[in-house]
Amino acid sequence: MSRVIGLSGSLRRGSLNTMLLRACQALAPADMEIEILSLSEIPMYNGDVHEAGLPAVVDNFVSALREADGLVIACPEYNRSVPAVLKNAIDWASKTPPQPFDSKPIAITGASRGVLGTIMANHHLRQIFVYLNANTLNGPEVLVGNAGDKFDKNGELIDDTTRQFVSDYLSKLQDAIDI
Ligand SMILES: Cc1cc2nc3c(=O)[nH]c(=O)nc-3n(C[C@H](O)[C@H](O)[C@H](O)COP(=O)(O)O)c2cc1C
C-alpha cells in the first residue's frame, strides 16, 4: 500500500480544490491511500521563530511529508501564481533538512472557475519543485477549468472526463512511486 499526502492550496470550507483532492481519494488506485493534511495551522515563515525551534505543527507536517511515498497537490491560482498558504508551507518544509521533496513523486492538479484552470499556478509550482529536486509528474496535466460546473452541491466530482483524467493521473503517480 502506498501512502500519499494530499495538500490543498485553499483553506476555504467550500474549496473546489479540496473537493478535487477528495475526488483524488475516491479515484486513487486500490493500492494507494491518500491522507489530506490541512495547512490552516502552519504559521507564516519567520527565520527568528525557526531559529528558536521548529514549531511542533511544522515538525509534524514535515515529518508526514518525509514519510509519505508521494504527494498530490490541488493548487488554486491566485493572481496567476501559487497561493501564499501553499508557498509558505513549502518554504518551511524546504528549510527543514532533510528537505522532504527531494526525489519525491508529486502529482500537481488544480481547479478554477476560470477556463484556463490554474495553468500559471501549476507552472509556478513546478518551477519551485525543480529547485527542490522533486519528481513532479509531467503531462498530460490535470487542470480543471470551469470547475464550478464539475462538482455537485455535495462536492462530488460529476464530470466523467475529469474523473478519468484524475484516475489516470493517480495511476501515473503510483507508477512513479513503484519505480
Ligand atoms: C486573491 C485571489 C486571486 C485569484 N486569482 C485567480 C487567477 O489568477 N486565476 C484564476 O483562474 N482564478 C483566480 N482566482 C479565483 C479562484 O480560482 C477561485 O476563487 C477558486 O475557487 C479558488 O479555489 P478554491 O475554490 O479551492 O478556494 C483568484 C481568487 C482569489 C481569492
The ligand as an SDF file (V2000), in Angstrom:
LIG
                    3D

 31 33  0  0  0  0  0  0  0  0999 V2000
   -6.7820   36.5340   -4.3570 C   0  0  0  0  0  0  0  0  0  0  0  0
   -7.3670   35.7250   -5.4650 C   0  0  0  0  0  0  0  0  0  0  0  0
   -6.7960   35.7420   -6.7180 C   0  0  0  0  0  0  0  0  0  0  0  0
   -7.3090   34.9570   -7.7560 C   0  0  0  0  0  0  0  0  0  0  0  0
   -6.6490   34.8960   -8.9530 N   0  0  0  0  0  0  0  0  0  0  0  0
   -7.0510   33.9900   -9.8780 C   0  0  0  0  0  0  0  0  0  0  0  0
   -6.2540   33.7530  -11.0300 C   0  0  0  0  0  0  0  0  0  0  0  0
   -5.2130   34.3560  -11.2530 O   0  0  0  0  0  0  0  0  0  0  0  0
   -6.6800   32.8050  -11.9220 N   0  0  0  0  0  0  0  0  0  0  0  0
   -7.8420   32.0890  -11.7110 C   0  0  0  0  0  0  0  0  0  0  0  0
   -8.1840   31.2230  -12.5220 O   0  0  0  0  0  0  0  0  0  0  0  0
   -8.6220   32.3050  -10.6270 N   0  0  0  0  0  0  0  0  0  0  0  0
   -8.2360   33.2260   -9.7010 C   0  0  0  0  0  0  0  0  0  0  0  0
   -8.9700   33.4070   -8.5630 N   0  0  0  0  0  0  0  0  0  0  0  0
  -10.2430   32.6930   -8.4170 C   0  0  0  0  0  0  0  0  0  0  0  0
  -10.0150   31.3100   -7.8520 C   0  0  0  0  0  0  0  0  0  0  0  0
   -9.6360   30.4370   -8.8790 O   0  0  0  0  0  0  0  0  0  0  0  0
  -11.3110   30.8050   -7.2360 C   0  0  0  0  0  0  0  0  0  0  0  0
  -11.6290   31.6490   -6.1570 O   0  0  0  0  0  0  0  0  0  0  0  0
  -11.1950   29.3940   -6.7820 C   0  0  0  0  0  0  0  0  0  0  0  0
  -12.4800   28.9380   -6.4530 O   0  0  0  0  0  0  0  0  0  0  0  0
  -10.2580   29.2950   -5.5950 C   0  0  0  0  0  0  0  0  0  0  0  0
  -10.0430   27.9700   -5.2380 O   0  0  0  0  0  0  0  0  0  0  0  0
  -10.8680   27.2560   -4.0730 P   0  0  0  0  0  0  0  0  0  0  0  0
  -12.2920   27.0990   -4.5900 O   0  0  0  0  0  0  0  0  0  0  0  0
  -10.1740   25.9410   -3.9220 O   0  0  0  0  0  0  0  0  0  0  0  0
  -10.8210   28.1030   -2.8550 O   0  0  0  0  0  0  0  0  0  0  0  0
   -8.4770   34.1920   -7.5320 C   0  0  0  0  0  0  0  0  0  0  0  0
   -9.0840   34.2030   -6.2580 C   0  0  0  0  0  0  0  0  0  0  0  0
   -8.5370   34.9490   -5.2430 C   0  0  0  0  0  0  0  0  0  0  0  0
   -9.1610   34.8930   -3.8560 C   0  0  0  0  0  0  0  0  0  0  0  0
  1  2  1  0
  2  3  1  0
  2 30  2  0
  3  4  2  0
  4  5  1  0
  4 28  1  0
  5  6  2  0
  6  7  1  0
  6 13  1  0
  7  8  2  0
  7  9  1  0
  9 10  1  0
 10 11  2  0
 10 12  1  0
 12 13  2  0
 13 14  1  0
 14 15  1  0
 14 28  1  0
 15 16  1  0
 16 17  1  0
 16 18  1  0
 18 19  1  0
 18 20  1  0
 20 21  1  0
 20 22  1  0
 22 23  1  0
 23 24  1  0
 24 25  2  0
 24 26  1  0
 24 27  1  0
 28 29  2  0
 29 30  1  0
 30 31  1  0
M  END
$$$$
